[in-house]
């Protein structure tokens, strides 16, 4: 289960354009973060993306409501 979550985490990181290796020694092209720091940055980027999606849904709902 944990291996699948790590795999999904890596896929999501690459999908959002975030550089992240499998371990601290497996450095991405620009090795500026440790694996722990890369995970924290990925979670922050995910939170920011979710906020954008929620905002977009509310804007669309408001436009439909006042149509």
Residue pairs with C-beta under 8 A, 6 or more apart in sequence:
6 22
9 20
9 39
9 42
10 20
10 22
12 42
12 46
13 19
13 20
13 38
13 42
14 20
16 42
16 45
16 46
16 49
18 38
18 41
18 42
18 45
19 28
19 29
19 30
19 33
19 38
20 28
20 33
20 35
20 38
20 39
20 42
21 27
21 28
21 31
21 35
21 38
22 35
23 35
24 34
24 35
33 41
